[in-house]
Amino acid sequence: MSIYRTLKGYNIKSVTSDPSNSKEGQIWYNNATNKIRVNILKPAAWASGGNMNTGRSNVSGAGIQTAALAFGGDSPSLNETEEYNGSSWAEQNNLNTGRRAGAGFGVQTAAVMAGGIVAPDDRYKNNSEEYNGTSWSEGNNLTTGRDILSGAGTLTAGLCFGGFAPGNTGKTEEYDGTSWSEQNDLNTVVRGSSRAGIQTSALSFGGDGPAPGIQVATEEYDGTSWTTGGNYPVAQEAGTGSSGPQTAALGFGGYTTTSTNKYDGTSWTATASLATARGGLGGDGTNDTSAIAFGGAPSRNITEEFSDLGNTVTSLDVS
């Protein structure tokens, strides 16, 4: 085995455990594990995941990167549901009412789909369904039927906002697991905005709105009303994927871009781009360091996984 001192010209510190506050580039020897360890920066990146069984756009989603749920969309029957386990998708029981461009939120075992389009001429639906990890059951209807709307939160504390009813709307409704109630509207009427967060701390950005149409506006919801946040850096119509909480959100893709951007509660910054530009995709994730993008126009079945590990301690192979 090569001697590190001979190769590099200096000794490295021997410790009994990894330091808790190491800096990028710092190196040491852990004599408990008999490993040379180093703090390195792992850049953000998208990687290919397992393909969906049914390619589609305008798909709704819920969950996280390793336990995601995809439902509805522009598939032949509009009602397909699939679960993702971090590597592959599996078919599940279908929605009772197949549709596209509805709001989805929750987790893989407790999700909601609300609103949407059943057929080209059957729009502005108010249907709401709940998924329990096995099957879908009918819930109480939205107060205002609409499509191309957005959703955030959990099955027992959900939020839907914006949409087309007909005409763009800023309507906001909260869900308590049983019924929907009207809340203060978005400041900008918009359809197809991207979403992140929970019922009391949500985010809406982009989408189609008033002139000039395609939006960059970001709005933050505090459980009562919406306020203006930092503008999204890429004007995108309905179809940008998103994930995360309000102060660590991720926006990605769109019909003409692979752009991916992070929101810190104040402003957006660019990060690693998707491999394939597409809109109408589903997206979910834990925060701005772990997300999943699936489906998209035109009827794609591709999945991409985002990771941003930042500074990471790893062992060196010096044999």
ROVOVO-961571 format. One record per residue (C-alpha): residue in one letter; x, y, z; chain; residue number from 0. Coordinates in steps of 0.05 Angstrom, whole numbers. Example, Ala and Ser with C-alpha at 12.3 -4.5 7.8 and 13.67 -1.06 7.14 Angstrom:
# residues 2
<type=a; px=246; py=-90; pz=156; mol=A; seq=0>
<type=s; px=273; py=-21; pz=143; mol=A; seq=1>
***
This chain:
# residues 319
<type=m; px=0; py=0; pz=0; mol=A; seq=0>
<type=s; px=26; py=70; pz=-17; mol=A; seq=1>
<type=i; px=48; py=114; pz=42; mol=A; seq=2>
<type=y; px=9; py=179; pz=42; mol=A; seq=3>
<type=r; px=67; py=218; pz=72; mol=A; seq=4>
<type=t; px=113; py=195; pz=16; mol=A; seq=5>
<type=l; px=63; py=214; pz=-38; mol=A; seq=6>
<type=k; px=40; py=281; pz=-9; mol=A; seq=7>
<type=g; px=98; py=302; pz=34; mol=A; seq=8>
<type=y; px=63; py=312; pz=101; mol=A; seq=9>
<type=n; px=28; py=273; pz=155; mol=A; seq=10>
<type=i; px=-47; py=271; pz=167; mol=A; seq=11>
<type=k; px=-80; py=276; pz=235; mol=A; seq=12>
<type=s; px=-103; py=211; pz=268; mol=A; seq=13>
<type=v; px=-169; py=215; pz=305; mol=A; seq=14>
<type=t; px=-216; py=167; pz=341; mol=A; seq=15>
<type=s; px=-278; py=194; pz=305; mol=A; seq=16>
<type=d; px=-295; py=238; pz=246; mol=A; seq=17>
<type=p; px=-295; py=313; pz=265; mol=A; seq=18>
<type=s; px=-365; py=343; pz=267; mol=A; seq=19>
<type=n; px=-344; py=409; pz=235; mol=A; seq=20>
<type=s; px=-296; py=389; pz=181; mol=A; seq=21>
<type=k; px=-284; py=435; pz=121; mol=A; seq=22>
<type=e; px=-283; py=421; pz=47; mol=A; seq=23>
<type=g; px=-216; py=388; pz=29; mol=A; seq=24>
<type=q; px=-199; py=370; pz=101; mol=A; seq=25>
<type=i; px=-168; py=300; pz=108; mol=A; seq=26>
<type=w; px=-155; py=256; pz=169; mol=A; seq=27>
<type=y; px=-144; py=184; pz=190; mol=A; seq=28>
<type=n; px=-199; py=150; pz=231; mol=A; seq=29>
<type=n; px=-163; py=98; pz=273; mol=A; seq=30>
<type=a; px=-228; py=68; pz=296; mol=A; seq=31>
<type=t; px=-247; py=48; pz=225; mol=A; seq=32>
<type=n; px=-176; py=45; pz=198; mol=A; seq=33>
<type=k; px=-196; py=91; pz=141; mol=A; seq=34>
<type=i; px=-169; py=155; pz=111; mol=A; seq=35>
<type=r; px=-227; py=203; pz=108; mol=A; seq=36>
<type=v; px=-238; py=268; pz=69; mol=A; seq=37>
<type=n; px=-291; py=322; pz=63; mol=A; seq=38>
<type=i; px=-307; py=332; pz=-10; mol=A; seq=39>
<type=l; px=-358; py=373; pz=-48; mol=A; seq=40>
<type=k; px=-407; py=330; pz=-88; mol=A; seq=41>
<type=p; px=-441; py=375; pz=-140; mol=A; seq=42>
<type=a; px=-516; py=374; pz=-151; mol=A; seq=43>
<type=a; px=-538; py=328; pz=-207; mol=A; seq=44>
<type=w; px=-598; py=293; pz=-240; mol=A; seq=45>
<type=a; px=-592; py=219; pz=-253; mol=A; seq=46>
<type=s; px=-637; py=170; pz=-291; mol=A; seq=47>
<type=g; px=-688; py=130; pz=-251; mol=A; seq=48>
<type=g; px=-733; py=73; pz=-271; mol=A; seq=49>
<type=n; px=-783; py=87; pz=-327; mol=A; seq=50>
<type=m; px=-858; py=93; pz=-313; mol=A; seq=51>
<type=n; px=-901; py=36; pz=-339; mol=A; seq=52>
<type=t; px=-947; py=86; pz=-374; mol=A; seq=53>
<type=g; px=-918; py=149; pz=-405; mol=A; seq=54>
<type=r; px=-960; py=211; pz=-395; mol=A; seq=55>
<type=s; px=-961; py=287; pz=-386; mol=A; seq=56>
<type=n; px=-1004; py=331; pz=-342; mol=A; seq=57>
<type=v; px=-993; py=278; pz=-288; mol=A; seq=58>
<type=s; px=-1005; py=291; pz=-214; mol=A; seq=59>
<type=g; px=-960; py=267; pz=-159; mol=A; seq=60>
<type=a; px=-946; py=260; pz=-85; mol=A; seq=61>
<type=g; px=-891; py=232; pz=-39; mol=A; seq=62>
<type=i; px=-815; py=235; pz=-39; mol=A; seq=63>
<type=q; px=-759; py=210; pz=-83; mol=A; seq=64>
<type=t; px=-757; py=140; pz=-53; mol=A; seq=65>
<type=a; px=-832; py=133; pz=-43; mol=A; seq=66>
<type=a; px=-868; py=172; pz=-98; mol=A; seq=67>
<type=l; px=-938; py=166; pz=-126; mol=A; seq=68>
<type=a; px=-960; py=184; pz=-197; mol=A; seq=69>
<type=f; px=-1034; py=187; pz=-217; mol=A; seq=70>
<type=g; px=-1078; py=211; pz=-274; mol=A; seq=71>
<type=g; px=-1050; py=247; pz=-334; mol=A; seq=72>
<type=d; px=-1054; py=242; pz=-409; mol=A; seq=73>
<type=s; px=-1052; py=167; pz=-411; mol=A; seq=74>
<type=p; px=-1104; py=127; pz=-451; mol=A; seq=75>
<type=s; px=-1154; py=120; pz=-393; mol=A; seq=76>
<type=l; px=-1130; py=179; pz=-350; mol=A; seq=77>
<type=n; px=-1136; py=138; pz=-286; mol=A; seq=78>
<type=e; px=-1071; py=99; pz=-280; mol=A; seq=79>
<type=t; px=-1036; py=100; pz=-213; mol=A; seq=80>
<type=e; px=-963; py=79; pz=-201; mol=A; seq=81>
<type=e; px=-918; py=76; pz=-140; mol=A; seq=82>
<type=y; px=-842; py=87; pz=-141; mol=A; seq=83>
<type=n; px=-796; py=53; pz=-91; mol=A; seq=84>
<type=g; px=-732; py=91; pz=-109; mol=A; seq=85>
<type=s; px=-714; py=47; pz=-168; mol=A; seq=86>
<type=s; px=-777; py=23; pz=-204; mol=A; seq=87>
<type=w; px=-851; py=37; pz=-214; mol=A; seq=88>
<type=a; px=-907; py=-12; pz=-200; mol=A; seq=89>
<type=e; px=-980; py=-9; pz=-222; mol=A; seq=90>
<type=q; px=-1032; py=3; pz=-168; mol=A; seq=91>
<type=n; px=-1108; py=10; pz=-165; mol=A; seq=92>
<type=n; px=-1136; py=63; pz=-212; mol=A; seq=93>
<type=l; px=-1170; py=129; pz=-195; mol=A; seq=94>
<type=n; px=-1246; py=124; pz=-194; mol=A; seq=95>
<type=t; px=-1251; py=183; pz=-241; mol=A; seq=96>
<type=g; px=-1194; py=186; pz=-291; mol=A; seq=97>
<type=r; px=-1170; py=256; pz=-306; mol=A; seq=98>
<type=r; px=-1111; py=300; pz=-322; mol=A; seq=99>
<type=a; px=-1086; py=368; pz=-298; mol=A; seq=100>
<type=g; px=-1112; py=359; pz=-228; mol=A; seq=101>
<type=a; px=-1079; py=378; pz=-162; mol=A; seq=102>
<type=g; px=-1041; py=324; pz=-125; mol=A; seq=103>
<type=f; px=-1011; py=326; pz=-55; mol=A; seq=104>
<type=g; px=-994; py=283; pz=5; mol=A; seq=105>
<type=v; px=-949; py=222; pz=12; mol=A; seq=106>
<type=q; px=-948; py=154; pz=-22; mol=A; seq=107>
<type=t; px=-995; py=121; pz=28; mol=A; seq=108>
<type=a; px=-1041; py=181; pz=40; mol=A; seq=109>
<type=a; px=-1052; py=224; pz=-21; mol=A; seq=110>
<type=v; px=-1106; py=269; pz=-52; mol=A; seq=111>
<type=m; px=-1125; py=286; pz=-123; mol=A; seq=112>
<type=a; px=-1173; py=344; pz=-134; mol=A; seq=113>
<type=g; px=-1202; py=376; pz=-196; mol=A; seq=114>
<type=g; px=-1178; py=364; pz=-267; mol=A; seq=115>
<type=i; px=-1202; py=349; pz=-337; mol=A; seq=116>
<type=v; px=-1239; py=284; pz=-353; mol=A; seq=117>
<type=a; px=-1243; py=293; pz=-428; mol=A; seq=118>
<type=p; px=-1230; py=349; pz=-477; mol=A; seq=119>
<type=d; px=-1300; py=378; pz=-466; mol=A; seq=120>
<type=d; px=-1310; py=355; pz=-394; mol=A; seq=121>
<type=r; px=-1271; py=407; pz=-354; mol=A; seq=122>
<type=y; px=-1272; py=444; pz=-288; mol=A; seq=123>
<type=k; px=-1284; py=382; pz=-247; mol=A; seq=124>
<type=n; px=-1294; py=388; pz=-171; mol=A; seq=125>
<type=n; px=-1281; py=314; pz=-156; mol=A; seq=126>
<type=s; px=-1235; py=298; pz=-98; mol=A; seq=127>
<type=e; px=-1207; py=229; pz=-83; mol=A; seq=128>
<type=e; px=-1163; py=200; pz=-28; mol=A; seq=129>
<type=y; px=-1110; py=145; pz=-34; mol=A; seq=130>
<type=n; px=-1093; py=100; pz=26; mol=A; seq=131>
<type=g; px=-1034; py=63; pz=-4; mol=A; seq=132>
<type=t; px=-1079; py=11; pz=-36; mol=A; seq=133>
<type=s; px=-1140; py=43; pz=-68; mol=A; seq=134>
<type=w; px=-1176; py=108; pz=-82; mol=A; seq=135>
<type=s; px=-1241; py=129; pz=-48; mol=A; seq=136>
<type=e; px=-1286; py=188; pz=-62; mol=A; seq=137>
<type=g; px=-1279; py=249; pz=-18; mol=A; seq=138>
<type=n; px=-1320; py=313; pz=-12; mol=A; seq=139>
<type=n; px=-1318; py=358; pz=-73; mol=A; seq=140>
<type=l; px=-1279; py=422; pz=-82; mol=A; seq=141>
<type=t; px=-1321; py=485; pz=-70; mol=A; seq=142>
<type=t; px=-1302; py=510; pz=-139; mol=A; seq=143>
<type=g; px=-1292; py=460; pz=-196; mol=A; seq=144>
<type=r; px=-1230; py=475; pz=-238; mol=A; seq=145>
<type=d; px=-1172; py=445; pz=-275; mol=A; seq=146>
<type=i; px=-1097; py=460; pz=-284; mol=A; seq=147>
<type=l; px=-1095; py=476; pz=-210; mol=A; seq=148>
<type=s; px=-1041; py=465; pz=-158; mol=A; seq=149>
<type=g; px=-1039; py=430; pz=-91; mol=A; seq=150>
<type=a; px=-994; py=424; pz=-29; mol=A; seq=151>
<type=g; px=-996; py=394; pz=41; mol=A; seq=152>
<type=t; px=-1022; py=329; pz=69; mol=A; seq=153>
<type=l; px=-1086; py=288; pz=66; mol=A; seq=154>
<type=t; px=-1112; py=319; pz=131; mol=A; seq=155>
<type=a; px=-1083; py=389; pz=119; mol=A; seq=156>
<type=g; px=-1083; py=403; pz=45; mol=A; seq=157>
<type=l; px=-1086; py=464; pz=0; mol=A; seq=158>
<type=c; px=-1109; py=476; pz=-71; mol=A; seq=159>
<type=f; px=-1099; py=542; pz=-108; mol=A; seq=160>
<type=g; px=-1105; py=575; pz=-176; mol=A; seq=161>
<type=g; px=-1131; py=539; pz=-238; mol=A; seq=162>
<type=f; px=-1180; py=549; pz=-295; mol=A; seq=163>
<type=a; px=-1253; py=552; pz=-276; mol=A; seq=164>
<type=p; px=-1266; py=575; pz=-335; mol=A; seq=165>
<type=g; px=-1218; py=633; pz=-338; mol=A; seq=166>
<type=n; px=-1157; py=637; pz=-294; mol=A; seq=167>
<type=t; px=-1171; py=641; pz=-220; mol=A; seq=168>
<type=g; px=-1134; py=655; pz=-156; mol=A; seq=169>
<type=k; px=-1183; py=615; pz=-113; mol=A; seq=170>
<type=t; px=-1151; py=580; pz=-53; mol=A; seq=171>
<type=e; px=-1183; py=524; pz=-13; mol=A; seq=172>
<type=e; px=-1160; py=486; pz=48; mol=A; seq=173>
<type=y; px=-1175; py=412; pz=61; mol=A; seq=174>
<type=d; px=-1181; py=383; pz=131; mol=A; seq=175>
<type=g; px=-1186; py=310; pz=110; mol=A; seq=176>
<type=t; px=-1261; py=315; pz=104; mol=A; seq=177>
<type=s; px=-1283; py=379; pz=70; mol=A; seq=178>
<type=w; px=-1258; py=440; pz=32; mol=A; seq=179>
<type=s; px=-1264; py=512; pz=54; mol=A; seq=180>
<type=e; px=-1252; py=578; pz=17; mol=A; seq=181>
<type=q; px=-1192; py=620; pz=37; mol=A; seq=182>
<type=n; px=-1159; py=684; pz=13; mol=A; seq=183>
<type=d; px=-1143; py=684; pz=-61; mol=A; seq=184>
<type=l; px=-1076; py=687; pz=-95; mol=A; seq=185>
<type=n; px=-1056; py=759; pz=-112; mol=A; seq=186>
<type=t; px=-1047; py=738; pz=-186; mol=A; seq=187>
<type=v; px=-1099; py=695; pz=-221; mol=A; seq=188>
<type=v; px=-1060; py=638; pz=-250; mol=A; seq=189>
<type=r; px=-1067; py=567; pz=-277; mol=A; seq=190>
<type=g; px=-1015; py=513; pz=-273; mol=A; seq=191>
<type=s; px=-969; py=546; pz=-224; mol=A; seq=192>
<type=s; px=-917; py=501; pz=-191; mol=A; seq=193>
<type=r; px=-924; py=486; pz=-117; mol=A; seq=194>
<type=a; px=-886; py=469; pz=-54; mol=A; seq=195>
<type=g; px=-895; py=467; pz=21; mol=A; seq=196>
<type=i; px=-952; py=451; pz=68; mol=A; seq=197>
<type=q; px=-1020; py=481; pz=84; mol=A; seq=198>
<type=t; px=-993; py=535; pz=130; mol=A; seq=199>
<type=s; px=-929; py=549; pz=92; mol=A; seq=200>
<type=a; px=-939; py=540; pz=17; mol=A; seq=201>
<type=l; px=-908; py=566; pz=-47; mol=A; seq=202>
<type=s; px=-937; py=582; pz=-116; mol=A; seq=203>
<type=f; px=-892; py=602; pz=-174; mol=A; seq=204>
<type=g; px=-896; py=609; pz=-250; mol=A; seq=205>
<type=g; px=-955; py=586; pz=-291; mol=A; seq=206>
<type=d; px=-1002; py=621; pz=-340; mol=A; seq=207>
<type=g; px=-1033; py=686; pz=-317; mol=A; seq=208>
<type=p; px=-1052; py=755; pz=-341; mol=A; seq=209>
<type=a; px=-1012; py=792; pz=-395; mol=A; seq=210>
<type=p; px=-957; py=777; pz=-413; mol=A; seq=211>
<type=g; px=-984; py=708; pz=-397; mol=A; seq=212>
<type=i; px=-926; py=665; pz=-376; mol=A; seq=213>
<type=q; px=-909; py=682; pz=-304; mol=A; seq=214>
<type=v; px=-846; py=690; pz=-261; mol=A; seq=215>
<type=a; px=-885; py=712; pz=-199; mol=A; seq=216>
<type=t; px=-874; py=674; pz=-134; mol=A; seq=217>
<type=e; px=-925; py=677; pz=-77; mol=A; seq=218>
<type=e; px=-919; py=651; pz=-6; mol=A; seq=219>
<type=y; px=-979; py=628; pz=36; mol=A; seq=220>
<type=d; px=-977; py=632; pz=112; mol=A; seq=221>
<type=g; px=-1042; py=595; pz=127; mol=A; seq=222>
<type=t; px=-1083; py=658; pz=119; mol=A; seq=223>
<type=s; px=-1061; py=699; pz=59; mol=A; seq=224>
<type=w; px=-1012; py=703; pz=1; mol=A; seq=225>
<type=t; px=-953; py=751; pz=-3; mol=A; seq=226>
<type=t; px=-902; py=765; pz=-58; mol=A; seq=227>
<type=g; px=-835; py=728; pz=-58; mol=A; seq=228>
<type=g; px=-774; py=731; pz=-103; mol=A; seq=229>
<type=n; px=-789; py=721; pz=-177; mol=A; seq=230>
<type=y; px=-774; py=654; pz=-210; mol=A; seq=231>
<type=p; px=-714; py=663; pz=-257; mol=A; seq=232>
<type=v; px=-745; py=628; pz=-318; mol=A; seq=233>
<type=a; px=-813; py=648; pz=-344; mol=A; seq=234>
<type=q; px=-851; py=582; pz=-351; mol=A; seq=235>
<type=e; px=-922; py=565; pz=-368; mol=A; seq=236>
<type=a; px=-960; py=509; pz=-334; mol=A; seq=237>
<type=g; px=-916; py=448; pz=-331; mol=A; seq=238>
<type=t; px=-856; py=462; pz=-286; mol=A; seq=239>
<type=g; px=-842; py=408; pz=-234; mol=A; seq=240>
<type=s; px=-830; py=424; pz=-161; mol=A; seq=241>
<type=s; px=-815; py=397; pz=-92; mol=A; seq=242>
<type=g; px=-796; py=414; pz=-21; mol=A; seq=243>
<type=p; px=-819; py=461; pz=34; mol=A; seq=244>
<type=q; px=-830; py=536; pz=25; mol=A; seq=245>
<type=t; px=-760; py=556; pz=47; mol=A; seq=246>
<type=a; px=-722; py=500; pz=12; mol=A; seq=247>
<type=a; px=-761; py=489; pz=-52; mol=A; seq=248>
<type=l; px=-739; py=464; pz=-121; mol=A; seq=249>
<type=g; px=-769; py=482; pz=-189; mol=A; seq=250>
<type=f; px=-749; py=443; pz=-251; mol=A; seq=251>
<type=g; px=-764; py=435; pz=-324; mol=A; seq=252>
<type=g; px=-818; py=465; pz=-367; mol=A; seq=253>
<type=y; px=-839; py=459; pz=-439; mol=A; seq=254>
<type=t; px=-776; py=491; pz=-467; mol=A; seq=255>
<type=t; px=-723; py=486; pz=-412; mol=A; seq=256>
<type=t; px=-682; py=439; pz=-369; mol=A; seq=257>
<type=s; px=-672; py=494; pz=-318; mol=A; seq=258>
<type=t; px=-672; py=476; pz=-244; mol=A; seq=259>
<type=n; px=-674; py=528; pz=-189; mol=A; seq=260>
<type=k; px=-673; py=529; pz=-113; mol=A; seq=261>
<type=y; px=-713; py=576; pz=-68; mol=A; seq=262>
<type=d; px=-688; py=594; pz=1; mol=A; seq=263>
<type=g; px=-750; py=632; pz=24; mol=A; seq=264>
<type=t; px=-726; py=697; pz=-8; mol=A; seq=265>
<type=s; px=-694; py=685; pz=-76; mol=A; seq=266>
<type=w; px=-681; py=632; pz=-129; mol=A; seq=267>
<type=t; px=-613; py=607; pz=-152; mol=A; seq=268>
<type=a; px=-596; py=561; pz=-210; mol=A; seq=269>
<type=t; px=-571; py=490; pz=-199; mol=A; seq=270>
<type=a; px=-560; py=427; pz=-241; mol=A; seq=271>
<type=s; px=-605; py=421; pz=-302; mol=A; seq=272>
<type=l; px=-651; py=363; pz=-321; mol=A; seq=273>
<type=a; px=-626; py=318; pz=-376; mol=A; seq=274>
<type=t; px=-691; py=325; pz=-416; mol=A; seq=275>
<type=a; px=-731; py=389; pz=-424; mol=A; seq=276>
<type=r; px=-805; py=375; pz=-416; mol=A; seq=277>
<type=g; px=-868; py=405; pz=-387; mol=A; seq=278>
<type=g; px=-930; py=373; pz=-357; mol=A; seq=279>
<type=l; px=-885; py=331; pz=-312; mol=A; seq=280>
<type=g; px=-897; py=306; pz=-242; mol=A; seq=281>
<type=g; px=-849; py=324; pz=-187; mol=A; seq=282>
<type=d; px=-840; py=313; pz=-113; mol=A; seq=283>
<type=g; px=-786; py=310; pz=-60; mol=A; seq=284>
<type=t; px=-765; py=322; pz=11; mol=A; seq=285>
<type=n; px=-729; py=388; pz=0; mol=A; seq=286>
<type=d; px=-682; py=424; pz=-48; mol=A; seq=287>
<type=t; px=-630; py=368; pz=-42; mol=A; seq=288>
<type=s; px=-673; py=307; pz=-60; mol=A; seq=289>
<type=a; px=-727; py=306; pz=-113; mol=A; seq=290>
<type=i; px=-758; py=265; pz=-168; mol=A; seq=291>
<type=a; px=-785; py=285; pz=-237; mol=A; seq=292>
<type=f; px=-829; py=238; pz=-277; mol=A; seq=293>
<type=g; px=-869; py=236; pz=-341; mol=A; seq=294>
<type=g; px=-880; py=299; pz=-382; mol=A; seq=295>
<type=a; px=-900; py=319; pz=-452; mol=A; seq=296>
<type=p; px=-906; py=287; pz=-501; mol=A; seq=297>
<type=s; px=-929; py=225; pz=-461; mol=A; seq=298>
<type=r; px=-859; py=210; pz=-434; mol=A; seq=299>
<type=n; px=-845; py=154; pz=-385; mol=A; seq=300>
<type=i; px=-776; py=178; pz=-362; mol=A; seq=301>
<type=t; px=-757; py=189; pz=-290; mol=A; seq=302>
<type=e; px=-700; py=232; pz=-264; mol=A; seq=303>
<type=e; px=-674; py=237; pz=-192; mol=A; seq=304>
<type=f; px=-641; py=299; pz=-163; mol=A; seq=305>
<type=s; px=-589; py=299; pz=-108; mol=A; seq=306>
<type=d; px=-547; py=354; pz=-78; mol=A; seq=307>
<type=l; px=-504; py=325; pz=-24; mol=A; seq=308>
<type=g; px=-459; py=386; pz=-16; mol=A; seq=309>
<type=n; px=-399; py=373; pz=29; mol=A; seq=310>
<type=t; px=-395; py=298; pz=42; mol=A; seq=311>
<type=v; px=-346; py=258; pz=84; mol=A; seq=312>
<type=t; px=-322; py=196; pz=49; mol=A; seq=313>
<type=s; px=-266; py=144; pz=54; mol=A; seq=314>
<type=l; px=-207; py=145; pz=8; mol=A; seq=315>
<type=d; px=-182; py=82; pz=-27; mol=A; seq=316>
<type=v; px=-107; py=86; pz=-23; mol=A; seq=317>
<type=s; px=-91; py=13; pz=-34; mol=A; seq=318>
***
